[in-house]
Amino acid sequence: MAEFRNYKNDQSLIKTMLRRKKESDLSTEPTKNQLSRVLGLVDLISLGVGSTLGLGAYVLAGEVAVKFTGPAVVLSFAFAAVASALSGLCYAEFASRVPKAGSAYAFSYVGIGEIVAFLIGWDLILEYSIGCASIARALSGHIDKPFGHPMREYLKETFPMHVDFLAPYPDFFSFTSIIMLTFLIAWGMRESSFLNKIFTVVNLLTVITVVLTGLIKVDTYNWNIPKEDIPLDAKGGEGGFLPFGWSGVFVGAATCFYGFVGFDAIATTGEEAKRPTKDIPLAIVISLSIITLSYCSVAIILTLIWPYYKQDPEAPFPHIYQELGWQALEWIVTIGAVFALCTNMIGTLFPLPRILYSMASDGLLFHIFSKVDSKTKTPFWGTLICGTFAAILSSLFDLQQLMNMMSIGTLMAYSLVCICVLVLRYTNDDSEECKVRDNGRFRVSLMRLLSSSFNLPNSQITTKNTGRTSVKIILVYLIVAICFCSSVSIAQTEGKFNMITYAACSVSGVLLLVLCYSLSRQPQSTNRPTFHVPCVPFVPCLSVVLNIYLMTQLDTSTWIRFTVWLFIGLLIYLFYGLRNSVERLNQRRILDETYMKQIRYEIQVY
């Protein structure tokens, strides 16, 4: 009867909201709505490259070079690539460990708990919707620009919208383009994957063309322009390779990081990949390598063939080709950018219904999103609803104010995936409780605290006690990391370190090193997936700090809008998901079965 007496305690609100899925439960879940496994390694790499390598290759390098870094933009891309690679390794381990649709949502459900998983899933819905909408808007402008913007002028005169937070006019082209791609993705995974591969190949060929043709005009002088040769009316800084110093490189890296957003779309294909535990981690690593090489190559060529202070931040390559008289290449790059934007739209629209499908299958969102069409083997209605939502955003709203929200959700998801990797590495579901008793009384002492925090007995076996100690260290590390990054951000905003920010950065920095070492002393779980992150806990811990730092660079209005969106999602969870959670129903069924077995046993004994 003990299980039944503890039933209400087990179903307390806090325990309910923090309940986790076990990895062992994933293989036994119902498969009646299972998606079709048709994606191979090439398909996954194409999806990762296509969803990430887009307008950033044609715009971001020039914008960062002229505003922040000069020729050192290549270093900014390299630093951003390192930050993305650290998170990518954590994604790869979790994709190997949890081969399910839903990406960071599914990962955090296993690693942290239900409420955090729901909020991350809800956050990703907004991120991908805005991402798809903004790309569609950019596609419309990119096609309209070579013809002198006739579509923009006509819509402005015919359908003006005089509302501050809306766009000046409704963009019917972007609305139509999203709807068309929505039907393509809903039609079938194989068909949309085939088209995505074609677009990705054209995109890569365009990048290769840009690099090879640029080699003709390479001039190393553009990397070493002295200050006296820079025109007085130009923003050229101090000249040379680092005209704006290392601070400009790091600010540029925060901007360049957004060019790597999108590779996590691979992690949403856990139920459509043929060999998810092997192909998804490999696809993430290969995709990031291709993307990094492409960005760095474009940045090198761009700054070697044209002075950094003369770059056009909106369309750098067309501007350079106009100046050089290369009209044919100008059109090639324009067409390549259109294909790149189409692959980006597919890459941002594709994960949306998969995340909704995963959340609805777990009972946290409405059942309609979990329905899989019997013919197409895709979440048909979820795809249509997501596509329509993104299309409305692209046609009506002023997306310039919403663009920053793309990054905040991604960075938060990256951070939580890294934390989940740490939690699961240092806990074991089948570990035994190790109770420490001292004459029947438990006494907390400094020596005992140090002993458990730094594992002075040098235990190599994970127990529930070592798991709890590791989780506490991770939580403290997260809090200290927030303090450290906030202090650095405040000092950066003020332009110098004062006594308070210097002391805060010094103390919190030392604490981060101590906590990281303390965590490295704890015994790790023997349950390792096929692919696992090297150098744990140092790689995930460093990734968490970098992601939090980039989040502190976002403005206050972005945090306010993000908070409002999460509050809406929290209401949905409290009034629908909390009650209809499949995990909750399973736990109740197990408790009921245990109680009935106990009753039958007591009747037989009696």
N, C-alpha and C positions, 0 to 999 in steps of 0.2 A: 504493500500500500504506500510505500515511501514515494514511488514515482508519482502517484496520483496526488499525494499531499503536496508535492512540490510543483504540481501542474500550474497553478496560478502564478507562482513565483517565476517559473520558466517562461511564462507568457507575459511578463511585465513589459511595459512599453519600451524601455531601454534595450532589454535583451531581444525583443522582437525586431527593433530597428537595426540592431547590429548582428542579426543572425547571418551566418555565412554558408555558402555552398561548399561542400567538400569536393575535392578533385575526383574522388572515387565515385561520386554521384553522377558525374557528367556522362559517363559511358552508359549509364542505365536509364537515362531520360527517354521519354517516349519519342519515337521516330516517325510517327504518322504524318507529321508536317515537315519532314526533313527536306532540306533543299537539295538540288541536284548537284552532285560532285562532278564538275566538268572542267575545273580550272587546273591547268598544269603549271609548271615552274615558269615557263615563258609568259603565260597569261598573267601570272602574279607580278612578275617583273614589269611587264607592260603597264599594268594597273598602277604600280607604285611610281614608275617614271612618269607616266601620263598625268597622274593626279598632282605631281609635284613640279615637274619641269615645264613651266609655262611662261607666263608673261614676265616672271622674274628674270629669265635669261635675256630678255629683250629690253627690259625697262629698269629693273632693280639695280643692275651694275652701274649704269650711267647715273642714276639718281643718287646713289650712295657716294660715287666718286666725286661728283660735283658739289655735294652738300657737306660731306663728313670726312672723307678719307684721302681723296686724290688717288694716285696710283696704288696706294696700299689697300684698295678695295679688295684685292685678292687675299690679303690677310684677314679681312673681315669675313669673307666667305669661308676661309679656312677655319676660323674660330667658330663661326656658326655651324659649320659642318661637324666639328668636334662635339659641340653641345647636342646637335641632333643625333650624332652617332651614339653617344652615351645613352640617350633615351631609346634609340633604335635597338640597342643590344637588350635593354630591359623588355621592350616590346617583343623581341624575338624569343626571349626565354619564356615569356608568358604565352605567346602564341603556340610554342611547343608544348607548354604545360596545359593550356586550356584551349583546345581546338574547337572553339565555338564562335558563332556569329556574335557581333556586339562589341568587339575591340575592347577599349578600356572599361566599358561597362561590365563585361563578363569577367575581366581580370579583377576589378575591384570587388565584385560580388564574392569571389573566392578569397581574395586577400584581406579585405577590410570589413565589409558588411553591406547589408541590403540598402540602408538609407544613403550611404555614400555612393554605392553603385547606381542607385536611381538618379541622384543629383548629377553624377558624371554623365550618365546616359542622356539626361535632359539637357545638360550643357552641350553635349556633342550634337544634339539635334539642331540647336540654334547655330552652332558653329558651322556645320556643313550647309545649313540652309542659307545663311548669309554668304558663305563662301561661294556657293553656286550662283546666288543672285548677283553678287558683285562681279563675278567672271562673265556672266551673261551681259551685264551692263557694259563691261569693258569690251566685250566682243561686238556689241552694237556700235560703240563709238569707234572701234578699230576699223570696222567695215565702212562706216559713214565718213570717216576722216579723209580718205583719198579722193572722194568725190565732192569735197567742199561742204560736208555736213548738211545735205539737203533734207534728210529725214529728221534731223534735230530741229531745223528751222520750221519745217512744216508742222510738226507736232507741237512746237511751242506756240505757233500762231493759232492752230486749230483747237488744241486741247490744253490750254494753260492751267496749271494748278498753283494757286497762290497761297500755299501753306508752308510755314517755315520748315517743319520736319519732313516734308514730302519733297519729291523731285520736282523740278520746274515743269515737267511734262510726263505723261505716261509713256513708257517705252514698250510699244507693242512688239517690236522685234525681239527684245530680250525675253518677253513673256512667251512668244511663239517658239523661240529656240529651245527654251527649257521644256516646254510641253512636248515638243518633238522628240527630244532626247529621253524624256520620261517614258513615252510609249515604246521607244527603242529598248530601254533597259527593262521595262515590264514585259516586253515581248519574249525575251529569253536571254539567259546568261551567255550562251554560246555566241549568239548573234552580236550582242553588244560588246563582248570581249573581242570578237574578230574586228569590228570597226575600231575599237580602241587601239588594237595593235597597229592597224593601218595609220591612224592619226599619230601614234607615238613614233613610228618609223619615219614619217614625214617630218615630225618635230626634230628628231635626232639628226636627220639629214640636213635640215636647215641650220642647226647649230654647227655641224661639221663644215657646211659651206661657208658660214660666217668666219669660222676659225681659219680655214685653209686660204680663203681669199684675203683675209686680213694679214696673213704672213707676207704678202707682197709689199705692203705699206708699213711694215714694222720699223719703228725708229726709237732706239733706246734713249734718245735725248728726251723723249716725253716722260721718262721716269726720273729724270735728273734736271728738270728745268730750274735754273737758279731764280731766286726771288726778284732780282733786278730785271729779268726778262719777262716777268709777268705784267700785263697791262694794269694800270692803276685802277681802272674801273672793273677789274675782274676779281672775283673772290678766290684768290690763289694761295692764301696762307703764307707759309714760309718757304714754299717751293720744295723741290727734291721729291724723294719717294714718300716721305711722311710730312706733307705740308701742314697738316692739322694735328700732328703729334699722335701719341698712342691713345689718348682719350678719344680722338676722332675715330680711331680704328675700332675701339670697343663700342662706341655709340653706333657706328656703322654695322658692327656685328649683330647688335640687337635688331637692326632693321633687316639685315640679310637673313637672319634666322627665319623670318616669315616666308622666305623663298623655299625653305625646306619643309614647310607644313604640307602634309598630304600623304606622306609615305605610310602613315598609320592606317590608310584605307586598306592596305594588304591584310591587316590584322582582323578586319571585319569579315573575311572570307573563310573563316574556320570551318563552316559547314558546306562550302562549295569547292574547296580545294581537294584535289585527289589524294594528296599526301600532306595533310596540314602540318603535322609535327616536324616534317623535314623541309618541305618546300617553302612554307611561310617564313621561317627564320632566314633561310638562304635568300629568298626573294627580297627581304628587307635589307639585308647586308649588300646584295648586288645593286639594288635600286639606289641606295644612298651613295654607293661608290660611283655609279654612273652620273648621278645628279651633281655630286661634288666636283667630279672631273669636268662636267659640262660648264658649271657656273664659274669655276676658277679659270678655265680656258677662255671663256667669253670675256671675263673681267680683264685678263692679261692682254688679249687682243685689243679690246676696246680702249684701254689706256695707253697702249703702245702705238696705235695708229693715229690717235688724236689727243691733243692736250686735255687734261682732266677739267680745266676751268672753262673749256669751250663746249663741254658735253651738253646735250639736250636732255634734261631729266625725264621728259615724257616719252620721247622716241629717239634714243641715242643713235641707233644704227641707221634708220632712215635719214636722220639729219647728216650723219657722216657721209653716207652714200650720195646724198644730194650735193654736199660740198665737193666730193671727189668726182662727181659726174657719172656715178655708177647707177643709172636708172633701173637697169635690169635687176641688179641685186636688191635694190630698194623694194621692188615688187615681190621678189622671192622671199625676202624677210617678212614682208607684210602678210603674204599668203601663209608662210610658215607659222607666224604668230597666230593667225586665225585657227589653224589646225591645233596649235598648242592650247589655245583657249578652249577648243572643243574637247580635247582630252582632259583638261582641267575640270570642265563641267561634268564630264562623265565620272571623273575621279571623286568629285565632291558629292554628286547626286547618288552615286552607287552605294556608299555606306549608309545613307539615311534610312532607307527601309529595312536594312539589315539590323541596325540598332533597334529600331522600333519593333521589328520581328522578335528579336531576342528578349526585349523588355516585356512585350505582350505575351510571349510564350511562358515567361516566368510569372504572369498574372499581375504585373505592376502597371501595365497600360491596357487600354481597351482591346478586347479580343479581336476586333477586325484587323488589327495590324499583324496578327499572328497567322492569318489565313494565307496558305500557299496555293496558287492556282495549279490544278491537276495537269494542265497541258503545258504551261510555260515553266513550271517548277520554280517560280519566283513569287515573292510577296507582292502580288499584283496590286491589291487595293492600297497597301501601304506605300508602294512606289508612286501611285497616282496622287495620293493625298500629299505626300512629301513634295512631289514635283509641282503640284498646284500651289502649295504654300510658298515654295522658293520662287515660282514665277510671279506671284503677287508681290512679293518683296522686291523683286528686280524691276517691276514695272511701275510701282507707286512710290517707293521710299527713296529718300536721299541717302544713298548707301555710303557716302563719304563719312557720315557720322557713325555708321555701323561697322565700318571696316576693322576698327581696332578690336571689336568683339570676336573676330575670327581667331585672334592670337591668344586671348585670355583663356578661352576654353581649351585650346590645344595645350598650352603650357600647364594648366591645372591637371589635365589628363595625363600629360607626360610625368608630372611630379608624382601623381598617385600611383601610376604604374611602377615607378621606381620604388616607392614605399612598399607596394604590394610584393615586389620581388624580395625586398629585405625581410618583410614579415614572414613570408613563406620559407625563406632560406633558413630562418632561425627558429621555426616552430615545426613540430611534428604532431600530426593528428593522432598517431597511435603511440605517442610517448607516455610513459608512466609518471604518475605524480611522485615527486621526490619531497617528502615531508621532513623538515628539520625541526626537531624537538629539543628542548632544553629543560629537563626536569618538569615536563608537562606544561611549561610556559614558553610562549614565543616572545623573545625580547629583541628589539631592534637596537643594534649597536653600530658604531662607525666602522668597526672592523668587519662586521658581517656585511654591511653595505658595500665596502670596498671589495670584499671577497667575492660577492655575487656580481658586482658591476664589472670587475676585471677578471673574473673566473680564475681566482688565485689557485684553487685546487686543480686547475688545468683539466677539467672534465671534457671529454670528447663525445659525450652522448647527450643529445637533446632531451630535456625533460620539460614538464609543464612549468616548473620553476624557472629554468633557463629561458624558456620561451617568453614567459611574462617579463623577465628581466630585459630581454632583447626588445620587446615591444615598448617598454618604458623608455629605454635608451633612444629608440627611434623617435618616439613622441617628443622627448626633450630635444633631440637633435633638430627636429622640424621647427620647434619654437625658437631655438637659438639661431637657426638659419634665417628665419623671418626677421629676427632682430638684426642680424649681421647685414643682410641685403638691404633692409630699410635704412640702416645707418649709412651704408655706402651710397645709396640713392639720394639721401638727404644731403650728404656732403657733396655729391656730384652736382646737385641742383644749386647749392650755394656757391659752388666753384672752389671750395677749399674745406679742409678739415678744421673744425674748432675743437676745443678741449673735450666737449661732451661726445661728439661724433667720433673723435679719435679714440677716446677711452672705450666707447661702445664697440667700435670695430675691433679694437685690440682684444678686449675681454671675450667677446663673442667668437672671434676668430680662433683664439686659443681653445675655447670650450669646444668648438666644432672639431678640432684636431683630437682633443682628448676623448670626446664621445665617439668619434669614428674609430679610434684605437680600441676603446672599451668594447665597442660592438664587434670588432675583429677578433677579440679574445673569446667571444662566446662560441659554443659548439654549434655547428651547422647541421641542418637536416640531411639525412642520407637519401631522401627522396629527390633525385635530380632528374630533370627532363632531358630529352635528347640534346637540346641546345641549352647551355646555361652561361650566364654572364661571367666573364673572368674577373678576377680581382675584387670579389665581393668582400667587404661592403664599400670599398673605395669608389668604384665606378658609379653605382647608384647614388651614393651620398654626394659625389661631385655633381652629378646630373641634377639632383634636387636643388642644390645651391644655385646652379646656373639658371635653372628654370624659374626659381623664385626671384632671382635678380632681374630677369627679363620681365617678369610680371610687375615688378615695382616701377618699371619704366612707363607703364600705361597710365593714362590720365584718369582723373577722378570720375568724370562722367561715364567712362567705360565701366568702371567698377559699380557705379550706381545702376546702370542699365542691366548689367550682369546679375546684380543682386535681385532686382525686380523679377527677372526671368526665373531665377532659381526659386524665388518665393512662390511664384505661380506653380512651378513644378512641385514644390513641397506640399501645396494644398491638394494637388491631384494625388500625390502619394498618400497623404493622411486620410483622404476621404474615399479613395478607391484602391490604390495599390496595397496599402497596409492590410486591408481586409481580404483582398483577393489573391494575395501572394501564394504561389504554388508551394514555395518553401514552408510557409506557415501552415498550409493545409497538410503537407506531408508530415510536419512535426506533430501536428494535432492527431493525425491518423496513427502515427507510431505510439504516441502516448496512450491513445484509446486502446490500441491493440495490447499494449503492455498492461494496462489496467484490467482489461478483460481476462488476460491470461492469469493475472494475479488472483482475480475473483474465482476463476475456474479452479485454480490450484487450491485456494483456501476452502472451496466447497468440497473438493475431493478429500482433503485432509480431515475436514470436519466429519 
